Amino acid sequence: MKQRLDQRQFQKLILAPALQQAIKLLPMTNLELIEVIDEELSSNPMLEIADEAVDRKAEGENPETGPAAESPKTEAAEPSAEESPAEGSEEDFEFESYFQQYFDEGFPSPPRDRPEIPSLENTLSRGETLWEHLDWQARLAFSDPVERDIAERIIGNINDDGYLTVPPGELAEAMGVAAEKVEEVRSKILMFDPVGVAALDLKECLLAQMDQLQVKDETARTIVLHHLPLLEKSDYVQLARILGCAPAAVRYHLEVLKRLDPAPGRKYSEERPSYVYPDIVVTKEGDELKIALNDEGLPRLHINSYYRQLLAKAYKENPDAYHFLKDKMKKALWFLRSLDQRDQTIAKVARAVLDKQKDFFDKGMEFLRPLTLMEIAQEIGVHESTVGRVVANKYMMTPQGVFSLKYFFHKALAGDAGEDISSLRVKERIRHLVGGEDRVRPLSDMEIEAILGRENFHIARRTVAKYRKQLKILPSHIRKRKYLMEGTP
């Protein structure tokens, strides 16, 4: 064994911090980007919001030297040749010249009006959850500490739909109490508002609601007790035969069941409407489609001129401060460049999608073309993963509506003439065929396949069935039963 020195040559991929930052910013939405900008502003004194600099000038403060009372100067003083850090090294000069555009205070975008602060009337507080609502009722209903503990354990194991997810026997064993005691507490919770919570299955949930509403329809109760599988399959003919009544009578009993709620906990669900904030806006001016990035709410950033002057002075006076400010300057410039590259990449992808799907934006769904990430990547000269990051969580507002960027990417089906047909277009056609079908004789998957074949959409029956399930359309025999029971012609 001996020590020796070896020299080897090999290739290795290294992601520099600036490149990692640029990649990290790509998939972010505008709201997420605002948070990142706020963090960067709080940690880097070299960055400044352009509007704040304008406000200081309006108040008589010089951004170069601080408040106007401390200096008679009224205009921003540029660093002199002796003070400029660019004189210190050729590297500094090249670096600043590369980012010269970011020293222009008007660079990022033209000035805009300040956004108005939303009124308090438009601010909604958090609603009461199902568990909070049940816990409030439990504190009023149970005075015994043991019963209250059991009630808390039961309420804690209720899911969003209102059903108990743990068998009562397991709860009794875990708490060391009698199973009869757990059932006694659970039977009281079943009658809490909303009625039917803490039920073990759909049958128990519906029966609890019928008891609370004092429903006297014994036939409807029989359907819930013994024939829920037939009801699930919409087999009303068999159900009428078993009950010994006409289908019209079955329809009457079903109207009673429609008043019941199969998921009582959903009314207290915390789900709220999700409001889409479009990142790209497509407008039509004459025959031309134009693209604009929606940067509303994003602050305009530039380099703080006051700290830039300090950097120039610190070159000779304080080397430690100079190196600190120089490091902050580089980070600020790379951050501004990353934001700029993000906007340019999003604009390129949006323009390429617009060019590929121009007929869709002009004429509608029937002209939507198949498209892949690879096609757009080759079009704009970037990697496919870069396009994937841009497409993630981005929305486009168009004359046809607001769509996710992912909406425009889907696979192709081959037509008779060799052209590519969008799978999304085929799904839309299936939806229209089912929506206009004969209620007495609904279209089967095989009949839909034949119709699509005549229209130059050649797909297999199993593909029709797959698309139908994705569209949440029931099979033809179940649709027929529902049509007959609803009495639709």
N, C-alpha and C positions, 0 to 999 in steps of 0.2 A: 504494500500500500504506500502511495506517495501522493503528494500534492502537486497539482499542475494547473496551468491556465489554458482554457480552451476558448476559442472565438468561433461563434456559430452565427449563421444568418438565417433568420426565419421571419415569416409574415404574421402579424397579429393585428386584429381589429380593435382599435381603442376608441371609445366614445368620449370625446372631450366634454367637459362640463357645459360648454356653450351649445354643443350639439345635442346633449341630453336635454337641455332646457328647451331648445327649439322643438324637439320631438314631443316633449311633455305638453307643450302649449297647443299642438295641432288638434288633438281630439276634444279640447275644452270648449264648452259653450261660453257664451258671452258672460253669463252670470258667474261661472267658475273663473273666467278670466279676470273679472273685476276683483275677486278675492285675491288672486295671485298678484295683481297690480297693487292692491292695498298693502299686501305683505312686503312687496319690494319697495314701495314708497316709505314704509316705516323703518326699513333696515338700511336703506341707501340714501344718504343726504344729497347725492349728486342728481337724483331724479326729482322732478318737480312737475306738478300739474300746470299746464300752460295758463289756465284761467286764473290760478292763484297769483301768478306773476303779473297778470294784467290788473288784478285787484290791488296789488301793492303799488303799482305805478299810479293807479287812480287815486290812492290814498296819500300819494306824495312820498312813497318809500322807494329808494333806489335798490333794485335787486343786486347790484354789484357790491354796495358798501353798507347796506343795512338801512336804518331809518334816515329820512332826509334831514332831520335835525342834527345828525352827527356829521354831515358833510354837505358842502354847498353844491355838489355836483347834482345835475338833474338828468344826465344821460348816462347810459351804461358805458363804462370805460372798458375797452378791450385791453388785454394784457400787452404790455410793451414788448419790444424785441428782447430786451434784457431779461424780462421776467418770464417769458414764455418757456414752459417746460419742454417745448419742442426743440429748443436750442440745446437742451441737455444731452440728448442722444438721438441718433438717427432712427432708432427703433420707435421712440415716442412720436417722432414726426410722421413716420409711415403709418403708425396706428391711428393718429388723429386725422390724417388726411383720408384714410379709408372710411372713417365715420363722419366726415365733414358735414354731410347732409343733416345729421342729427343735432348739430349745433345751431341750425336755423330754427328759430322759435316758431315759425309758421309752417314747418315741414309736415307733421303728420296729417292734418286735415284742416280745412277752413274753420274759423271760429263759429260756434253755434250758440244758440240761446241756452241758458241754464235750464235743466229740467225742473219742473215744478215738483215740490214735495207732495206726495199723495195725502189726501185728507184723511182724518181719523175715521170718517164715516165709511171709507173704503177698506178699513182694516178690520179683519174678522178675528175674533178670539177663538181659541181651541174649544171645540165642542166636547160635551161629556161623553166619555167612552162607555161601552157596555159594562165593563167590569166596575167602573166607578158608580154607575147607575145601580147595579145589583148590590154592591157593597153598601151603598146608602140605604137601600131597602132592608138589607140583612141586619144592619145596626138597629133599625126600628122594630124588626120582627122578632129578633132573638135576644132575650135578656140573659139567658143562661150562658156562661162563658164557654162551656163545652160545645153547645150548639153553635155559638158564634164562630168558634174555631173550625168546626166542621163546615159551616157555610162558607167561610173564607177559603178553605181548601177546595170545596166544590167550585166556587166562583173562579178561582184561579186556574182551574182545568177546563174551563169552557172556551170553545174556539170562537172564531169570528161569526160563524153561522148561528151560534147559540147552543151547540150540542156539547154534552159532557164527553171528554175524550178518554177518561180513565174509568174503568168499571168501579161501581160503588164498593165492591168487595175489596179491591186493592186499596182504596182510600181508607176503609175501616181497618184493614190490617196495618197500614202504614201509621195510622194515628193511634192504634191500640184501643179502639172503641168497638161497640157492637155494630154489626152490619145493619140491624134493624134501626139503630139510631141514625145512621147515615141516610137510610132510605126515608126516614121520617122527615129529616131536614130537607132532603132533595125534593120530596113531594110538595113541601111548602114553597121552595124556590121555583118549582114548575109553574106556580100561579103568580109569580112576580111579574112585573111589567118589564119587558114584553112576555106575554104568556107563551109557555112552551120552552123557555130556556132551561138548560140542564137536562133535557131529554136525551135518552140513549140512542134513539133512532127516529126516523120520520113518523112512524106510526104513533109512537108515544107523544110526539110533539103535536101532531094534528088532533089527537084525541083530547089532549089537555086544552087546546083552543076551543074545541067543540063543547067541552064541559063548561068552560068559562063563558062562552057565548050562549049556553043553554040551547044548543041545537037539538031539536026533537026528531030530526030525520034519521030514522033507524036504518034506512037503506044506505044513506051516505056513510053512516057509521060502520055498516057491514063492509062497504067497499074499502074503507080505511083499514079495518081489522083483517080482512082476508084476501083482498083482490088488488092490492097496490101494484104487483107485477103486471097484471093486465092493464091497469091504468097507465103504467109507465110505457108499455108498448102500444098504447092507443088502440087496443083490441076491444073496441066498444061492442062489436057484434057478439063476441064470446061473452063479454061482461053482461050484456042484456040477456043472453041465453041462460047464464047461470042464475041471474037474479030473477028470471021469469017475468020480465017486463019488456015493453017496446023500447027501441032505441031513443025515441023522443023522451021517454020517462028517464032514461039514463042521463040524457042531456040536462034535465032539470036537476037531478042529484049532483051532477058535476058542477053546476052553477053554484051550489051550496059549498062545495069543496074549494072553489076558486076564491072564496072569501077568506080562506085560511092562508097563513104565511108559512111556507116550508122552511124558511131561514129567518126566524124572528130576530136574531142578533144583528142582521145586516142593517137595520134601520139606525143602529148606533155605530156603524162602521166609520172608521177614521178616514176612509178614502175620500178624497176631494178631487174636483175636476182639475186636470192638469192643463195649464195654459201654455201654449207653445209660443216661444219667442223666436221668430224666424231670424236666422243668421244671414240669409241671402234674400234679396228682393228682386224679382224679375218684373219689369214693366214693359208694356208694349206702346211704342210711339210710332204711329203709322203702321208700316209693315216691318218695323225693326224691333227686335227684342233687346232690351238693355238690362245689364246686371249691376247691382250695387250692393255692397256689404252693409249690413245693418249694424252700425257701430253706436247706436243710440245708448247712452248710459256709460259708454267707455270713456274714461278721462284721456285728454290729449297730454302726452308726456314730452318733456324735453330736458336738456341738461340745465341744471341750476347754474346761472351765470355767476352768482356770488361765490359759490364753492369752486367754480372753475377759476375765478380770480385768486382764491386762496391757494389753489394748486399751483398757479404760476408763481406766487410769492414764496410758497414753502420750498420751492426747488433749491434756493440758496440759503434760506433762513432756518428751515427746520426739516432735515432729511426724513425723520420719522413720520412727520405729518405728510410730507410729500409722498412717501411710499404708500401710506394709508389712503390718501385721497386718490392717488393714481390707480390703486387697486379698485376702489369704488367707482372710479371713472370707467375703467374697462368693463366692470360688471354691468354698469348702467348702459353703456353703449351696446354691449352684446345683448342685453335684454331688449333694448329698443329695436335692434336688428332682428331679433327673434320674433318680436311682434309684427314687424314689417314683413318678414318672410312668411309668417302664418297667414297674414291677409293676402299676400300674393299667391300662395299655394291654394287657398280656398277659392280665390277668384279664378284661377286657372282651371280648377276642377269644375267649378260651376259653369264656366264658359264652355268647357268641353262637353259637359252634360247637356247644356242648352243646344249646342250644335248637333249633337247626336239625336236629341229628342225634340227637334224644332217642330215637327209635325204635331207632336202631342200638345205642345204649348199653343199652337195655332188652332188645332182642330179637335183635340180631345182624346179620350181613352182609346178609341178605335185605332189610333195611329201611334200607340206606344210601341217602341221597338225594344227588342232584347238588348241588354247591355251588361258588360262585366267590368270588374275593377281593372283587369289587365288591359282592356281596350283603352280606358281613360289614362292609365299609367303610361302606355306607349304613346298616346296622343300628346301628353304634356312632358314626357321625358323624365318621369320619376319612378320610384319603385312602387310595386303594387301595395305594399304595406303602408306607404305614405298616403295613398288614396284611401285606403281603409280607415286610417286615423282621421282624415279630413271628413269622411262620410259619417263617422260615428257622432251621434247626438246633434246633428246639424239639420236644420229645417229650411225649406225654401218656399217663399210666398210667391205664387205665380198667378197669372190670369185664370187658371183652372182651379185654384185653391191653394191651400198650404199642404205641402208634402214633405215627408222625411227624405233626405237625400238617398237613403237606402231604397226608397220606393222605386227609383229609376233603374235599379240593378236587379236583374232576374234572368233566368236561363231562357234559351231559345228552343222552339219547336220547329221542325222543318215542314214547309208547305209543299204543294204539288210542283210549283214552278221553281223550287229550290230556294225560295226566300225564307228568311228566319221570321218566326212568329213568336211574339211575346207570350209567356205562360200566363202573365197577369191578364192579358187580353182574352185568353181562352177562359180563365176563371170568370171574368166579367160577362162573357157570352153565356156561360152555363147559368150564371145568376139570372140573366134576362130570360133565358129559355124556361127556367123553372118558375119565374115570376109570371110569365104569360101562358102557362100550360093549362090544359083542360082539367078542371077540378074533378070531373067524373073519371077521367082516365089520365092520371099523371104520367109524366115521362119517366121511363126507366133509364138506368145507366146505359143500357145497350141502345135504346132509342136516341138518347142524347149523343152517344158516340156516332150513330149513323147521320144525325143532323149535322154535327160538326164536320164529319167527313165530306158531306156535300158542300160545306162552306170552306173547304180547303184547310180544315183543322184536323189533321190525322193523328189521333191519339188513341191509345188502347182503352178498353172499358175499365180496367183497373185504375188507369190514370184518371178517368172521369170520376170514379168512386173516391179516389184520393182527394181530388180537387173539391168534390162535393162535401166531403167531411171537413176540409179546411175552411170552406164557406159556411159550415154549420147548417147544412141543408139535410133534412131527414130523408131516408130512403123512400121510394115511390109508394110502397104499400102502407107505410105509416102516414105519409102525407095524405093518401086517399082516405084513410080512416078519419083523420082530423077534419078533412074537408066535409065528409059525410056527416060527422057529428056537429060541425059548426053550421051545417045546412047551407053551405055556399054553393051556388049553381056551377 
